[in-house]
Amino acid sequence: MTNLVAPSPPDDPKTLVSTDWLAAHLKDPDLRVVDASWYLPDAGRNARAEYDAAHIPGARFFDIDDISDQRSNLPHMAPPTEKFMSRLRAMGIGDGHQVVVYDGAGLFSAARVWWLFRLMGKMDVAVLDGGLPKWRAEGRETEDMPPIVKDRHMTVSRQNHLVKDVTQVAHAAKLAQAEILDARAAPRFRGDVPEPRPGLRSGHIPGSKNIPFATLLDADGTMKPADQLMQVFAAAAVDLSKPAITSCGSGVTAAIISLALERVGHRNHGLYDGSWAEWGMYEDLAVAKG
């Protein structure tokens, strides 16, 4: 398996850290905590309002829909590097910072922002395992005050291999060059139910394999250990010797698969940013069902 290196340690500041790790490092001068909560419209939750009411001390709010490419008609596509830099500087996040990203669902949208940081060349970033629900269940401190922010210089070096466009994905699907891994729930992947976004066809990219993101998580919203993640990939007949492309509905939960790949030591993967919001829209792209 030429793509695999050693799995990440349990607490790894480049992938995933525990609530114990964050509590121990919360007052480190170069640590920055980011609340990346984002919910589907039918969840009935307001991420910004929840952040304003209670967040991990010092956390900044990262608005996934705002810090995106507003020129695209697709939802929350990766922002231009200049926009990412300016928004993060305004949040007081920059060079030399260790970033920890969490969300209010446990482990849902935080992985998307972890991936965005990596896309911009910022590798010292980890997801908080279990997120705010685990933090609060353990009785840890929250606050409702916004942090005092000081501007910090940020340099960005975009890692283009970490993002894939529709042409690259179609090429990979046609030639079976990569494992295309879809994080949507099985009924959506099979095409048994309508897509939640109007106007999209049902089904999946031909040749892709279904890894519903929930199968990568334990019941408490934490990510499964590396050996169990390997079992999930094996059960879906994923060939980890191949490059991987992760996908989902709109590029959010695809990043959970990307994080899991990184945890098991698979380094050759990119995320299809348009995901099914793009593929399902174009009639000239083939769709598989079942």
Backbone bond lengths (Angstrom), bond angles and torsions (degrees), N, CA, C in turn:
res aa  C-N    CA-C-N  psi(-1)  N-CA   C-N-CA  omega(-1)  CA-C   N-CA-C  phi
1 M - - - 1.461 - - 1.525 108.54 -
2 T 1.283 116.58 87.20 1.455 121.13 -171.51 1.526 112.97 -66.96
3 N 1.335 118.29 -20.80 1.458 119.64 -179.29 1.525 112.80 -81.33
4 L 1.327 118.34 -12.49 1.457 121.38 -171.46 1.519 112.34 -95.95
5 V 1.344 114.78 135.83 1.449 121.97 168.81 1.528 106.04 -118.80
6 A 1.317 117.20 -169.63 1.464 119.91 -178.32 1.529 110.52 -63.76
7 P 1.333 117.64 141.80 1.466 119.65 176.36 1.525 111.11 -60.88
8 S 1.326 115.99 157.23 1.463 121.14 178.47 1.526 110.17 -69.97
9 P 1.340 117.53 148.75 1.472 120.32 175.10 1.530 110.53 -68.45
10 P 1.349 117.71 164.22 1.473 119.96 -177.44 1.530 112.86 -53.62
11 D 1.320 117.91 -47.81 1.464 121.44 174.33 1.514 108.44 -106.38
12 D 1.322 115.71 108.34 1.465 121.09 -176.22 1.528 108.97 -129.93
13 P 1.332 117.51 110.21 1.477 119.99 -176.64 1.527 114.53 -64.19
14 K 1.331 117.99 -1.57 1.465 120.78 176.43 1.528 112.81 -105.22
15 T 1.346 116.50 -6.67 1.466 118.97 178.85 1.526 112.91 -135.24
16 L 1.321 117.18 -60.64 1.464 120.79 -168.56 1.525 108.82 -151.03
17 V 1.340 116.35 132.95 1.463 120.27 175.79 1.521 109.73 -129.98
18 S 1.322 115.53 154.01 1.464 122.00 -178.69 1.526 110.80 -84.52
19 T 1.316 115.76 166.26 1.464 120.52 175.15 1.529 110.28 -62.83
20 D 1.336 117.72 -35.80 1.472 120.46 176.33 1.526 110.29 -60.51
21 W 1.339 116.52 -43.94 1.472 120.29 -179.87 1.522 109.82 -61.18
22 L 1.338 117.14 -46.89 1.459 119.83 -177.85 1.522 111.09 -64.26
23 A 1.321 117.12 -42.12 1.470 119.95 179.27 1.529 110.65 -59.96
24 A 1.326 116.81 -37.75 1.467 120.87 -179.18 1.522 112.13 -71.46
25 H 1.341 117.22 -25.81 1.474 121.10 -174.75 1.529 113.17 -110.00
26 L 1.335 117.27 3.20 1.470 120.52 -169.52 1.536 112.86 -58.83
27 K 1.316 116.93 -31.04 1.463 120.00 -177.70 1.533 112.58 -96.81
28 D 1.329 117.91 6.93 1.468 120.01 175.87 1.528 109.14 -60.29
29 P 1.333 118.32 134.01 1.477 119.79 -175.18 1.524 114.22 -62.82
30 D 1.311 117.97 -27.25 1.461 119.55 -177.89 1.523 113.04 -104.42
31 L 1.323 116.95 17.31 1.467 120.43 174.91 1.529 109.37 -92.68
32 R 1.321 116.44 136.07 1.462 121.57 174.17 1.531 108.23 -128.04
33 V 1.323 115.68 129.85 1.466 122.09 179.92 1.524 108.45 -104.71
34 V 1.318 116.19 137.26 1.464 122.14 -176.56 1.530 109.31 -125.89
35 D 1.321 116.03 127.05 1.464 122.30 172.47 1.526 107.05 -91.10
36 A 1.320 116.11 110.33 1.469 121.77 -177.31 1.524 111.52 -109.40
37 S 1.315 116.69 30.93 1.468 120.07 -177.84 1.526 111.23 -61.96
38 W 1.312 114.38 137.52 1.471 122.78 177.83 1.514 106.60 -155.34
39 Y 1.329 116.04 138.67 1.465 119.52 -176.77 1.521 110.94 -130.66
40 L 1.316 115.20 150.68 1.452 120.17 172.21 1.533 108.95 -65.80
41 P 1.335 117.29 150.34 1.473 119.58 -176.83 1.529 113.66 -54.46
42 D 1.328 116.96 -35.13 1.469 118.29 -176.55 1.527 113.23 -77.89
43 A 1.343 117.42 -1.52 1.469 120.13 178.95 1.527 111.62 -75.23
44 G 1.341 117.07 -20.81 1.453 120.33 179.49 1.517 113.89 67.46
45 R 1.339 116.87 27.75 1.466 121.08 -178.76 1.532 110.04 -121.95
46 N 1.314 115.73 145.86 1.462 122.42 179.66 1.526 107.86 -112.53
47 A 1.324 116.08 105.76 1.460 120.91 -173.03 1.521 111.92 -61.23
48 R 1.330 117.02 -43.69 1.464 119.91 -177.70 1.530 111.32 -66.64
49 A 1.331 116.79 -41.62 1.466 120.33 179.37 1.528 110.88 -63.68
50 E 1.327 116.47 -38.73 1.463 119.98 178.83 1.529 110.59 -67.08
51 Y 1.341 116.35 -39.23 1.469 120.04 176.53 1.524 110.15 -61.49
52 D 1.335 116.48 -45.82 1.470 120.24 -178.72 1.532 111.44 -61.61
53 A 1.328 116.78 -31.56 1.467 120.63 -178.17 1.521 112.12 -78.77
54 A 1.335 117.53 -37.60 1.472 120.60 -177.87 1.523 109.99 -166.65
55 H 1.335 115.18 127.27 1.468 120.58 175.73 1.519 109.42 -146.37
56 I 1.311 115.64 164.36 1.462 120.90 176.83 1.528 108.11 -61.17
57 P 1.329 118.32 137.24 1.468 120.26 -175.76 1.531 112.85 -51.58
58 G 1.343 114.02 130.23 1.454 120.64 178.13 1.512 115.27 84.98
59 A 1.331 117.54 -4.87 1.470 119.92 -175.25 1.518 111.67 -67.78
60 R 1.338 115.16 141.98 1.455 122.97 171.57 1.528 108.24 -101.02
61 F 1.335 117.16 149.64 1.461 120.28 179.12 1.523 110.11 -93.12
62 F 1.329 116.22 126.64 1.459 122.96 178.29 1.518 107.88 -106.56
63 D 1.329 116.72 112.99 1.466 122.18 -177.74 1.535 108.60 -89.80
64 I 1.321 116.41 104.32 1.465 122.09 -175.09 1.533 111.51 -61.78
65 D 1.326 116.90 -37.22 1.463 119.15 -179.63 1.524 112.21 -73.92
66 D 1.326 116.92 -32.01 1.462 120.07 -179.18 1.532 111.56 -80.40
67 I 1.317 117.29 -45.00 1.472 120.53 -178.49 1.528 107.27 -85.32
68 S 1.327 114.15 70.26 1.463 121.82 -175.64 1.524 108.33 -148.31
69 D 1.326 115.58 179.82 1.465 120.59 179.21 1.523 108.87 -87.32
70 Q 1.316 116.07 98.36 1.464 120.77 -176.32 1.528 111.92 -70.90
71 R 1.319 117.84 -11.30 1.467 120.62 178.99 1.526 111.57 -77.60
72 S 1.317 116.97 -16.54 1.466 121.08 -177.21 1.525 110.30 -88.25
73 N 1.334 116.20 147.47 1.465 119.86 174.83 1.527 111.15 -88.05
74 L 1.325 116.63 3.22 1.468 122.03 177.04 1.529 108.95 -95.76
75 P 1.337 117.16 150.95 1.470 119.07 -175.54 1.527 113.23 -70.45
76 H 1.344 114.69 139.12 1.467 125.44 173.22 1.534 115.38 33.59
77 M 1.335 115.76 52.46 1.469 119.88 173.58 1.531 109.41 -69.87
78 A 1.329 116.77 155.98 1.465 121.41 -177.78 1.528 110.00 -54.39
79 P 1.331 117.38 135.85 1.465 120.27 -176.35 1.523 111.88 -75.52
80 P 1.341 117.17 160.21 1.460 119.86 169.18 1.528 109.64 -59.27
81 T 1.324 116.75 150.23 1.470 120.12 -176.19 1.526 111.80 -57.77
82 E 1.345 117.16 -38.37 1.460 119.89 -177.96 1.532 111.21 -63.64
83 K 1.321 116.35 -39.84 1.467 120.07 179.32 1.521 110.52 -66.69
84 F 1.334 116.64 -43.48 1.464 120.31 178.12 1.521 109.84 -58.35
85 M 1.329 116.53 -48.39 1.466 120.95 -178.90 1.521 111.39 -58.94
86 S 1.321 117.23 -48.59 1.469 119.90 -174.54 1.523 111.32 -67.36
87 R 1.348 117.34 -40.39 1.468 119.89 -179.58 1.528 110.99 -68.12
88 L 1.323 116.64 -38.89 1.467 119.23 -179.06 1.519 110.99 -71.81
89 R 1.333 117.04 -37.44 1.467 119.66 175.69 1.523 110.50 -60.42
90 A 1.328 115.90 -41.75 1.468 120.12 178.94 1.527 111.82 -65.17
91 M 1.336 116.86 -23.26 1.456 121.56 176.60 1.528 111.82 -87.60
92 G 1.339 116.28 -0.80 1.465 119.87 -179.78 1.512 113.50 76.67
93 I 1.331 116.04 28.01 1.469 121.14 179.25 1.519 108.00 -117.05
94 G 1.335 116.49 130.23 1.456 119.41 -177.45 1.507 113.20 -160.83
95 D 1.313 115.60 -156.21 1.465 121.58 -175.65 1.532 110.57 -61.52
96 G 1.310 115.22 140.47 1.458 120.85 176.47 1.513 114.90 85.66
97 H 1.311 117.63 0.00 1.463 120.00 179.83 1.527 111.31 -91.64
98 Q 1.320 115.68 141.55 1.460 122.38 165.61 1.524 106.45 -91.86
99 V 1.310 116.54 123.22 1.468 121.54 -176.57 1.529 109.59 -107.36
100 V 1.318 116.30 137.28 1.466 122.47 171.82 1.527 107.75 -122.51
101 V 1.317 116.10 124.62 1.463 122.58 -175.94 1.524 109.37 -109.21
102 Y 1.329 116.32 135.31 1.466 119.58 175.96 1.518 109.40 -135.68
103 D 1.339 116.18 169.87 1.465 120.45 171.80 1.520 110.12 -140.35
104 G 1.321 115.09 170.78 1.456 121.29 -175.21 1.512 114.45 -85.51
105 A 1.333 117.13 -0.77 1.468 120.36 179.85 1.526 112.01 -97.54
106 G 1.310 117.22 -18.25 1.467 122.20 -176.69 1.507 109.91 124.74
107 L 1.334 115.53 -73.09 1.465 121.37 171.26 1.524 106.08 -152.19
108 F 1.311 114.68 94.27 1.463 120.44 -174.79 1.525 109.83 -137.40
109 S 1.328 116.91 -79.85 1.465 120.56 -177.50 1.522 113.73 -88.40
110 A 1.328 118.04 -15.14 1.470 120.31 -178.45 1.523 111.31 -60.01
111 A 1.336 117.03 -36.02 1.466 119.79 -179.11 1.525 111.09 -63.93
112 R 1.322 117.61 -32.17 1.468 120.77 177.78 1.531 110.58 -61.86
113 V 1.324 117.16 -43.61 1.464 120.48 -179.24 1.528 110.57 -73.10
114 W 1.323 117.44 -35.20 1.476 120.98 170.89 1.533 109.62 -54.75
115 W 1.344 116.21 -47.41 1.468 120.30 179.67 1.520 110.91 -64.18
116 L 1.322 118.24 -40.04 1.466 121.38 179.71 1.532 110.84 -60.59
117 F 1.329 116.66 -44.43 1.467 119.31 177.07 1.525 110.53 -58.78
118 R 1.310 116.77 -44.48 1.465 120.30 179.69 1.524 111.67 -65.39
119 L 1.328 116.95 -38.56 1.458 120.91 176.27 1.529 110.23 -57.83
120 M 1.309 116.54 -34.12 1.465 121.52 -179.54 1.530 112.26 -88.00
121 G 1.335 116.45 7.74 1.460 120.03 175.48 1.515 114.37 86.30
122 K 1.338 117.37 9.35 1.463 120.88 179.89 1.520 108.05 -98.13
123 M 1.342 116.78 103.37 1.465 121.19 -171.05 1.529 113.37 -94.74
124 D 1.334 117.43 -14.87 1.469 119.95 -179.47 1.523 109.54 -85.77
125 V 1.312 114.77 65.98 1.462 121.03 -177.84 1.520 109.06 -142.54
126 A 1.330 115.97 136.71 1.459 121.75 -178.80 1.523 109.44 -134.95
127 V 1.318 115.61 155.05 1.459 122.75 172.83 1.526 108.27 -91.45
128 L 1.329 116.45 140.73 1.464 120.73 174.57 1.524 108.83 -79.57
129 D 1.305 116.48 116.29 1.465 121.99 -176.48 1.529 110.19 -67.09
130 G 1.322 116.00 120.09 1.468 120.43 -178.59 1.513 114.05 88.55
131 G 1.335 116.50 -13.89 1.460 122.06 172.18 1.522 115.20 58.39
132 L 1.333 114.81 -156.44 1.460 121.11 -177.20 1.533 112.59 -63.51
133 P 1.338 120.09 -37.10 1.471 118.23 178.42 1.530 112.83 -57.75
134 K 1.316 118.04 -42.91 1.467 120.72 179.53 1.530 110.32 -69.12
135 W 1.329 116.57 -41.88 1.466 121.72 178.42 1.533 110.48 -56.49
136 R 1.333 115.74 -46.25 1.466 119.59 -177.43 1.531 111.32 -74.29
137 A 1.335 116.94 -35.70 1.465 119.91 179.16 1.525 111.33 -62.09
138 E 1.316 115.59 -26.81 1.471 120.66 179.32 1.528 112.07 -88.05
139 G 1.333 116.49 4.49 1.458 120.81 176.09 1.516 114.55 74.93
140 R 1.325 115.83 22.80 1.467 118.84 -177.42 1.529 110.61 -81.93
141 E 1.328 114.36 161.96 1.461 122.05 -172.06 1.527 112.70 -69.24
142 T 1.320 115.42 141.39 1.465 122.09 167.23 1.527 107.67 -129.51
143 E 1.326 116.28 168.05 1.459 120.85 177.15 1.528 108.76 -143.94
144 D 1.332 115.56 165.00 1.464 119.74 178.81 1.522 112.08 -116.46
145 M 1.333 117.04 6.68 1.465 121.31 -179.65 1.528 110.52 -94.26
146 P 1.328 117.79 138.14 1.465 118.95 175.13 1.534 110.03 -68.12
147 P 1.321 117.79 149.82 1.465 119.96 -178.76 1.528 111.08 -72.54
148 I 1.325 115.40 156.45 1.462 121.04 171.07 1.517 107.10 -79.63
149 V 1.326 116.50 121.12 1.466 121.45 -170.96 1.522 110.33 -108.39
150 K 1.320 115.78 132.85 1.460 122.04 171.64 1.521 108.37 -117.61
151 D 1.307 116.11 130.13 1.459 121.63 -179.62 1.530 110.52 -56.14
152 R 1.318 116.25 136.91 1.466 121.44 179.87 1.522 108.10 -132.63
153 H 1.317 116.89 131.93 1.467 120.50 179.97 1.522 110.27 -62.10
154 M 1.313 116.17 139.23 1.467 120.37 176.92 1.517 109.97 -131.76
155 T 1.326 115.48 129.40 1.462 120.52 171.36 1.524 107.83 -107.35
156 V 1.318 114.71 145.18 1.463 120.66 -175.93 1.523 109.39 -126.68
157 S 1.330 115.47 138.14 1.461 121.68 175.59 1.522 107.67 -132.06
158 R 1.321 115.94 92.87 1.469 121.04 -171.92 1.531 111.31 -61.39
159 Q 1.317 115.20 130.35 1.467 123.13 -179.33 1.526 108.61 -99.69
160 N 1.328 116.34 85.15 1.462 120.50 -170.01 1.529 113.70 -62.65
161 H 1.344 117.68 -22.24 1.465 119.49 -179.79 1.532 112.05 -69.38
162 L 1.335 117.74 -13.97 1.460 120.43 -177.96 1.519 113.54 -85.71
163 V 1.359 116.62 -5.98 1.468 119.41 179.34 1.529 108.78 -127.23
164 K 1.330 116.43 141.46 1.464 122.04 -179.64 1.523 109.89 -122.32
165 D 1.339 115.45 142.13 1.463 119.56 176.05 1.526 109.54 -102.28
166 V 1.326 116.07 176.96 1.462 120.85 -172.59 1.536 111.47 -62.57
167 T 1.329 117.59 -36.02 1.462 120.51 -179.94 1.527 111.03 -65.36
168 Q 1.320 116.24 -43.42 1.464 120.25 178.74 1.526 111.23 -64.68
169 V 1.326 116.46 -39.61 1.470 120.01 -179.34 1.529 110.50 -68.68
170 A 1.342 117.09 -42.89 1.461 120.46 178.55 1.523 110.71 -61.59
171 H 1.320 116.76 -39.87 1.463 121.71 178.59 1.527 110.28 -64.65
172 A 1.334 116.18 -45.58 1.465 120.54 -179.92 1.526 111.35 -64.10
173 A 1.335 116.85 -37.71 1.466 120.44 179.42 1.522 110.77 -67.69
174 K 1.318 116.61 -42.01 1.463 120.99 -178.04 1.529 111.64 -64.54
175 L 1.327 115.95 -41.31 1.462 120.44 -175.43 1.532 113.13 -95.40
176 A 1.338 116.92 -0.81 1.473 121.82 -177.35 1.524 111.39 53.11
177 Q 1.341 115.07 41.83 1.454 120.40 -176.97 1.520 113.20 -82.14
178 A 1.316 115.60 -22.99 1.460 120.01 -175.31 1.518 109.61 -140.20
179 E 1.319 115.89 157.78 1.452 121.25 172.25 1.537 107.42 -83.91
180 I 1.327 116.74 116.92 1.465 121.55 177.50 1.524 107.19 -95.50
181 L 1.323 115.77 117.21 1.459 121.94 -170.74 1.523 109.80 -114.28
182 D 1.323 116.38 121.53 1.463 123.85 -171.97 1.530 109.37 -106.58
183 A 1.343 116.13 122.29 1.469 121.63 -174.52 1.522 114.16 -86.74
184 R 1.336 118.16 -1.68 1.470 119.71 -177.98 1.533 111.16 -69.11
185 A 1.326 115.10 159.42 1.461 120.36 176.59 1.531 110.13 -61.65
186 A 1.327 115.97 151.41 1.465 121.79 -173.37 1.533 114.15 -55.22
187 P 1.345 120.66 -42.41 1.472 119.07 179.92 1.531 113.09 -61.05
188 R 1.324 116.97 -36.08 1.471 120.07 176.71 1.520 110.24 -70.15
189 F 1.312 116.76 -43.38 1.466 120.84 179.75 1.528 110.66 -59.32
190 R 1.322 116.35 -43.97 1.473 120.26 -178.56 1.523 112.20 -72.43
191 G 1.335 117.36 -19.09 1.458 120.85 -176.32 1.511 112.88 85.51
192 D 1.339 116.41 20.22 1.466 120.57 -178.98 1.524 112.68 -78.51
193 V 1.316 117.15 -20.06 1.471 120.96 -176.68 1.534 108.61 -129.90
194 P 1.330 117.30 156.17 1.472 119.58 177.01 1.531 110.69 -67.37
195 E 1.298 115.54 151.97 1.459 120.58 174.46 1.533 109.67 -71.91
196 P 1.339 117.71 144.87 1.472 119.31 179.95 1.528 113.08 -66.75
197 R 1.340 117.00 -25.48 1.468 119.09 177.73 1.527 109.04 -87.06
198 P 1.329 117.71 127.88 1.468 121.01 -178.08 1.530 111.17 -61.14
199 G 1.330 115.16 144.14 1.457 120.47 172.92 1.513 115.69 86.27
200 L 1.336 117.50 0.30 1.466 119.77 179.99 1.526 110.21 -96.71
201 R 1.319 115.51 141.47 1.461 120.12 173.57 1.524 109.52 -71.00
202 S 1.327 116.32 162.39 1.462 121.43 177.95 1.527 109.39 -101.66
203 G 1.329 115.95 150.45 1.454 121.14 178.55 1.515 111.37 127.99
204 H 1.354 115.39 -155.67 1.460 119.49 -176.76 1.524 111.16 -146.97
205 I 1.312 115.78 168.39 1.456 122.47 178.25 1.533 107.77 -66.08
206 P 1.336 118.74 129.34 1.469 120.29 -179.58 1.532 111.32 -54.27
207 G 1.332 114.77 132.45 1.461 120.60 178.46 1.514 114.61 85.76
208 S 1.340 117.03 -7.64 1.467 118.95 -179.56 1.526 110.38 -76.45
209 K 1.316 115.19 162.15 1.464 121.83 -178.47 1.527 109.26 -122.08
210 N 1.317 115.19 146.49 1.457 120.85 -173.71 1.524 111.26 -94.34
211 I 1.332 115.74 119.05 1.468 122.17 172.04 1.532 105.94 -123.89
212 P 1.337 119.07 79.56 1.466 118.93 178.87 1.524 109.52 -52.04
213 F 1.324 116.83 130.76 1.475 118.48 -170.94 1.525 112.01 -58.86
214 A 1.335 117.45 -29.14 1.467 119.89 -179.23 1.532 111.93 -64.01
215 T 1.334 117.81 -24.75 1.469 120.18 179.77 1.528 111.73 -71.52
216 L 1.330 116.84 -13.21 1.465 120.93 179.31 1.525 111.80 -91.76
217 L 1.339 115.97 -3.71 1.462 121.17 -174.48 1.522 111.27 -117.06
218 D 1.340 115.04 151.61 1.453 120.87 171.15 1.527 109.10 -83.89
219 A 1.321 115.91 173.08 1.464 121.01 -174.44 1.525 112.44 -61.58
220 D 1.347 117.77 -26.15 1.462 120.79 -177.77 1.529 112.70 -88.73
221 G 1.343 116.81 9.27 1.453 120.32 177.96 1.517 114.78 83.40
222 T 1.324 117.36 5.61 1.463 120.40 174.64 1.526 109.41 -89.74
223 M 1.331 116.20 158.01 1.457 120.04 179.51 1.529 110.43 -78.58
224 K 1.312 115.86 141.27 1.463 120.49 179.10 1.534 110.54 -63.00
225 P 1.334 117.53 153.15 1.463 120.25 175.93 1.527 110.80 -62.34
226 A 1.322 116.03 161.27 1.463 121.72 -173.65 1.526 112.79 -55.68
227 D 1.344 117.22 -40.98 1.468 118.37 -177.41 1.528 111.28 -65.42
228 Q 1.336 116.83 -35.43 1.467 119.88 178.42 1.531 111.30 -75.56
229 L 1.320 117.17 -32.90 1.471 119.84 173.64 1.522 110.02 -61.60
230 M 1.310 116.51 -41.24 1.469 120.56 177.87 1.529 110.69 -60.45
231 Q 1.331 116.48 -36.10 1.463 120.22 178.52 1.536 111.25 -66.89
232 V 1.341 116.40 -37.43 1.466 120.34 177.76 1.534 110.07 -63.76
233 F 1.329 116.18 -45.21 1.467 119.94 178.81 1.532 110.71 -64.22
234 A 1.309 116.60 -40.63 1.468 120.44 179.96 1.526 110.98 -64.79
235 A 1.340 117.00 -40.09 1.475 121.08 -179.22 1.524 111.39 -64.00
236 A 1.343 116.59 -27.91 1.466 120.88 178.43 1.528 111.64 -93.49
237 A 1.337 116.96 10.06 1.469 123.06 178.33 1.529 112.20 58.15
238 V 1.335 116.05 39.02 1.459 120.95 177.87 1.524 109.56 -82.10
239 D 1.313 116.42 126.69 1.456 122.33 177.78 1.528 108.22 -89.56
240 L 1.330 116.45 101.69 1.460 120.88 -175.97 1.523 112.83 -78.01
241 S 1.321 117.15 1.10 1.468 118.71 172.43 1.528 110.88 -82.48
242 K 1.340 116.10 -10.01 1.458 120.87 178.72 1.532 110.33 -96.64
243 P 1.338 117.69 157.33 1.463 119.49 167.70 1.526 109.37 -60.28
244 A 1.325 116.66 156.66 1.459 121.12 -179.89 1.526 110.23 -124.08
245 I 1.333 115.15 145.93 1.464 122.53 172.09 1.515 106.67 -124.22
246 T 1.335 117.15 123.66 1.462 120.63 -178.67 1.528 109.64 -98.25
247 S 1.327 115.10 147.43 1.459 121.68 -175.16 1.521 108.64 -148.95
248 C 1.348 115.77 166.26 1.467 120.52 176.65 1.525 107.53 -166.05
249 G 1.322 118.81 -142.39 1.452 120.64 178.33 1.520 113.22 -80.45
250 S 1.346 115.89 -46.20 1.469 119.27 -178.56 1.527 112.89 -145.05
251 G 1.326 117.43 23.75 1.459 120.45 173.31 1.514 115.35 88.55
252 V 1.336 118.46 11.02 1.467 120.50 178.67 1.526 110.65 -93.15
253 T 1.339 117.32 -62.53 1.466 118.77 -176.21 1.527 112.63 -74.71
254 A 1.342 117.77 -15.21 1.468 119.64 172.23 1.521 110.56 -54.62
255 A 1.338 115.90 -33.90 1.466 120.44 -177.97 1.528 112.14 -68.21
256 I 1.327 117.73 -20.67 1.467 119.59 175.03 1.526 109.36 -67.53
257 I 1.336 116.97 -39.77 1.470 119.65 174.41 1.525 109.55 -64.90
258 S 1.337 117.47 -41.60 1.464 120.65 178.26 1.525 110.66 -57.93
259 L 1.329 116.41 -43.46 1.464 121.03 178.25 1.530 110.85 -63.86
260 A 1.329 116.66 -42.36 1.468 120.18 178.79 1.527 111.17 -63.80
261 L 1.334 116.84 -41.27 1.467 119.72 176.26 1.521 110.78 -59.14
262 E 1.308 116.25 -44.25 1.463 120.69 179.40 1.533 110.33 -62.86
263 R 1.321 116.67 -38.93 1.473 121.02 -179.55 1.524 112.11 -63.85
264 V 1.333 117.27 -35.39 1.478 119.08 -179.20 1.525 111.94 -86.83
265 G 1.347 116.51 0.87 1.458 119.43 176.54 1.509 114.52 94.12
266 H 1.359 117.89 12.38 1.467 121.13 176.80 1.529 108.14 -88.87
267 R 1.327 116.86 117.01 1.465 120.64 -172.30 1.529 113.88 -103.69
268 N 1.316 117.73 -12.38 1.470 120.47 -172.94 1.526 110.06 -101.43
269 H 1.342 115.69 78.24 1.463 119.53 -178.12 1.517 110.47 -145.01
270 G 1.332 114.94 149.15 1.461 122.24 175.23 1.520 109.06 -133.66
271 L 1.321 116.31 163.07 1.463 121.66 -177.88 1.526 109.53 -111.54
272 Y 1.331 115.71 131.48 1.469 121.42 176.68 1.519 107.65 -80.38
273 D 1.334 116.49 101.51 1.461 121.03 -170.28 1.527 112.13 -65.87
274 G 1.326 117.98 -39.21 1.464 120.31 179.64 1.515 112.86 -70.40
275 S 1.333 116.50 -31.99 1.464 124.42 178.84 1.534 111.74 46.87
276 W 1.340 117.28 -150.79 1.460 118.68 -172.60 1.528 112.35 -69.64
277 A 1.338 117.89 -22.53 1.462 120.37 175.94 1.525 110.60 -58.97
278 E 1.330 116.82 -29.03 1.459 121.45 177.37 1.526 111.41 -94.53
279 W 1.324 117.44 -52.90 1.477 120.88 -175.70 1.528 111.24 -59.90
280 G 1.328 116.55 -41.69 1.463 120.41 -177.19 1.510 114.35 -71.69
281 M 1.344 115.55 -9.62 1.468 120.63 -176.44 1.519 112.41 -88.87
282 Y 1.341 117.41 -27.97 1.458 120.64 -171.24 1.523 112.00 -97.69
283 E 1.322 116.13 117.54 1.467 121.31 -176.17 1.528 112.94 -64.97
284 D 1.342 117.46 -23.20 1.465 118.54 -177.31 1.521 112.66 -83.83
285 L 1.341 118.62 -1.41 1.465 121.80 175.86 1.519 108.93 -96.74
286 A 1.314 116.48 131.97 1.466 121.12 -177.37 1.527 111.03 -67.33
287 V 1.334 115.12 146.25 1.455 122.48 177.72 1.521 109.10 -127.10
288 A 1.332 115.94 135.00 1.468 121.14 176.43 1.525 108.53 -106.74
289 K 1.328 114.97 152.68 1.463 120.81 176.93 1.519 109.87 -131.02
290 G 1.329 113.94 162.14 1.459 118.40 177.18 1.502 113.84 92.57
